[in-house]
Amino acid sequence: MNNKYDVVIIGGGPAGLTAGIYTSRDNLKSLIIEKGIIGGNMNNAEIIDNYPGFPEGVNGPELANLMHRQAKRYGLETIAAEVIAIKDLGNKKLLQTSDGDIIARAVIIAGGSEKLKLSIPGEKEFTGRGVSYCTTCDAFFFRNKNVVVVGGGNSAIYEAMHLTKFASKIYIIHRRNQLRATAILQERARAETKIKFILDTIVKEIQGKDFVQKLVLENVKTGKKSTLEVDGVFISIGLKPNTDFVKDLLSLDKQGHIITDENMNTETAGILAAGDIRSGAIRQITTAAGDGTIAAIEAKRFIDDQ
Ligand SMILES: Cc1cc2nc3c(=O)[nH]c(=O)nc-3n(C[C@H](O)[C@H](O)[C@H](O)COP(=O)(O)OP(=O)(O)OC[C@H]3O[C@@H](n4cnc5c(N)ncnc54)[C@H](O)[C@@H]3O)c2cc1C
């Protein structure tokens, strides 16, 4: 593999793919390194209603595929690997990856975020055996079953609504007595007869034999413990930025997002950040694409100035 590129983009979500469209179309030799599935979190959205150009909405994986095809048309390369560290060598950057070292003149970090874990007994053990973080991927396996969604934000409600097409009963478990989701989403969820709410409650443990069978719950106000028999648990309690691999190189905010200026520059010249991974980002597909555009233009400017 030729391991020298003008621009290396870490992450193939909408921020990385948009940056790739711009840099490769600008004749910069460009590479996306993606550790998971091209499309990033778009793959978790069954239907995207707010990305311009799709009046009937668009399926998330389909939008991801369209963006990738568009970037490849201009010569963007993609490899499946994880970036483990970046070393700043001045006008060159060294990327250590699970597939060997790669040299870049400029780097755009578009690593987005991943689902937070509950970190309770049984969670790891039953992941893939009843515990899931993605309804679009796994809801189908819970046809006519009873499931739980843990969380109270918009994503949790979306996940529960999606599950109504498959499961027979969906419990939304939230640790507070009010949901964080927008009023309109809450209204829609409350109108669904299959959805039941268990508020002021946390999940203490996930139990089962080969697959999930029951949850141990605790009411946070009374401390009273109870059990709930279910076949599946979807965990939707928020996202954490994928910044562990740059925490010693770049400044991060309190939540771990990369701090940039308005042109996506980090404090290290030639290293930019775009999309959900960036401090202050709005965290939508349109804004990730916007950040990717700015980062690509700024990366070209940096290379031209060298
Ligand atoms: C369930 C759900 C539904 C959503 N619905 C909508 C919606 O309808 N409309 C909307 O506008 N937004 C929606 N969003 C938000 C939207 O998906 C995100 O804002 C957007 O995907 C962020 O794009 P990104 O490119 O910054 O990061 P991501 O999409 O998170 O992509 C980052 C990519 O980087 C990769 N990566 C991370 N670290 C490394 C590494 N070290 N090495 C290599 N690769 C790495 C990851 O595997 C990932 O593929 C939704 C999100 C979720 C979770």
The ligand as an SDF file (V2000), in Angstrom:
LIG
                    3D

 53 58  0  0  0  0  0  0  0  0999 V2000
  -30.1240    6.9100   16.1860 C   0  0  0  0  0  0  0  0  0  0  0  0
  -29.6410    8.2180   15.5530 C   0  0  0  0  0  0  0  0  0  0  0  0
  -30.4870    8.8730   14.6710 C   0  0  0  0  0  0  0  0  0  0  0  0
  -30.0710   10.0850   14.0880 C   0  0  0  0  0  0  0  0  0  0  0  0
  -30.9250   10.7110   13.2260 N   0  0  0  0  0  0  0  0  0  0  0  0
  -30.5360   11.8820   12.6330 C   0  0  0  0  0  0  0  0  0  0  0  0
  -31.3870   12.5560   11.7080 C   0  0  0  0  0  0  0  0  0  0  0  0
  -32.5090   12.1150   11.4040 O   0  0  0  0  0  0  0  0  0  0  0  0
  -30.9330   13.7170   11.1460 N   0  0  0  0  0  0  0  0  0  0  0  0
  -29.7080   14.2590   11.4540 C   0  0  0  0  0  0  0  0  0  0  0  0
  -29.3550   15.3060   10.9000 O   0  0  0  0  0  0  0  0  0  0  0  0
  -28.8920   13.6380   12.3370 N   0  0  0  0  0  0  0  0  0  0  0  0
  -29.2650   12.4660   12.9330 C   0  0  0  0  0  0  0  0  0  0  0  0
  -28.4300   11.8540   13.8330 N   0  0  0  0  0  0  0  0  0  0  0  0
  -27.1270   12.4950   14.1470 C   0  0  0  0  0  0  0  0  0  0  0  0
  -26.1210   12.2630   13.0060 C   0  0  0  0  0  0  0  0  0  0  0  0
  -26.1130   10.8770   12.6770 O   0  0  0  0  0  0  0  0  0  0  0  0
  -24.7280   12.7270   13.4370 C   0  0  0  0  0  0  0  0  0  0  0  0
  -24.7910   14.0920   13.7880 O   0  0  0  0  0  0  0  0  0  0  0  0
  -23.7100   12.5680   12.3030 C   0  0  0  0  0  0  0  0  0  0  0  0
  -23.6610   11.2270   11.8380 O   0  0  0  0  0  0  0  0  0  0  0  0
  -22.3170   13.0050   12.7660 C   0  0  0  0  0  0  0  0  0  0  0  0
  -21.4360   12.8060   11.7040 O   0  0  0  0  0  0  0  0  0  0  0  0
  -19.8480   12.6630   11.9220 P   0  0  0  0  0  0  0  0  0  0  0  0
  -19.2930   12.4330   10.5650 O   0  0  0  0  0  0  0  0  0  0  0  0
  -19.3520   13.8080   12.7000 O   0  0  0  0  0  0  0  0  0  0  0  0
  -19.6430   11.3940   12.8600 O   0  0  0  0  0  0  0  0  0  0  0  0
  -20.1790    9.8880   12.8080 P   0  0  0  0  0  0  0  0  0  0  0  0
  -21.3930    9.7680   11.9650 O   0  0  0  0  0  0  0  0  0  0  0  0
  -20.2600    9.4770   14.2340 O   0  0  0  0  0  0  0  0  0  0  0  0
  -18.9980    9.0890   12.0770 O   0  0  0  0  0  0  0  0  0  0  0  0
  -17.7320    8.9600   12.6600 C   0  0  0  0  0  0  0  0  0  0  0  0
  -17.0320    7.7420   12.0900 C   0  0  0  0  0  0  0  0  0  0  0  0
  -15.6740    7.7230   12.5320 O   0  0  0  0  0  0  0  0  0  0  0  0
  -15.2680    6.3980   12.7970 C   0  0  0  0  0  0  0  0  0  0  0  0
  -14.1370    6.4300   13.7430 N   0  0  0  0  0  0  0  0  0  0  0  0
  -14.1350    6.8990   15.0070 C   0  0  0  0  0  0  0  0  0  0  0  0
  -12.9070    6.8070   15.5700 N   0  0  0  0  0  0  0  0  0  0  0  0
  -12.1110    6.2430   14.6260 C   0  0  0  0  0  0  0  0  0  0  0  0
  -10.7330    5.8560   14.6170 C   0  0  0  0  0  0  0  0  0  0  0  0
   -9.9340    6.0540   15.6770 N   0  0  0  0  0  0  0  0  0  0  0  0
  -10.2480    5.2760   13.4970 N   0  0  0  0  0  0  0  0  0  0  0  0
  -11.0340    5.0820   12.4010 C   0  0  0  0  0  0  0  0  0  0  0  0
  -12.3510    5.4100   12.3630 N   0  0  0  0  0  0  0  0  0  0  0  0
  -12.8740    6.0060   13.4580 C   0  0  0  0  0  0  0  0  0  0  0  0
  -16.5170    5.7580   13.3920 C   0  0  0  0  0  0  0  0  0  0  0  0
  -16.4920    4.3430   13.2390 O   0  0  0  0  0  0  0  0  0  0  0  0
  -17.6340    6.4170   12.5680 C   0  0  0  0  0  0  0  0  0  0  0  0
  -18.0010    5.6400   11.4470 O   0  0  0  0  0  0  0  0  0  0  0  0
  -28.8020   10.6240   14.3970 C   0  0  0  0  0  0  0  0  0  0  0  0
  -27.9470    9.9460   15.2740 C   0  0  0  0  0  0  0  0  0  0  0  0
  -28.3470    8.7460   15.8590 C   0  0  0  0  0  0  0  0  0  0  0  0
  -27.4100    8.0330   16.7970 C   0  0  0  0  0  0  0  0  0  0  0  0
  1  2  1  0
  2  3  1  0
  2 52  2  0
  3  4  2  0
  4  5  1  0
  4 50  1  0
  5  6  2  0
  6  7  1  0
  6 13  1  0
  7  8  2  0
  7  9  1  0
  9 10  1  0
 10 11  2  0
 10 12  1  0
 12 13  2  0
 13 14  1  0
 14 15  1  0
 14 50  1  0
 15 16  1  0
 16 17  1  0
 16 18  1  0
 18 19  1  0
 18 20  1  0
 20 21  1  0
 20 22  1  0
 22 23  1  0
 23 24  1  0
 24 25  2  0
 24 26  1  0
 24 27  1  0
 27 28  1  0
 28 29  2  0
 28 30  1  0
 28 31  1  0
 31 32  1  0
 32 33  1  0
 33 34  1  0
 33 48  1  0
 34 35  1  0
 35 36  1  0
 35 46  1  0
 36 37  1  0
 36 45  1  0
 37 38  2  0
 38 39  1  0
 39 40  1  0
 39 45  2  0
 40 41  1  0
 40 42  2  0
 42 43  1  0
 43 44  2  0
 44 45  1  0
 46 47  1  0
 46 48  1  0
 48 49  1  0
 50 51  2  0
 51 52  1  0
 52 53  1  0
M  END
$$$$
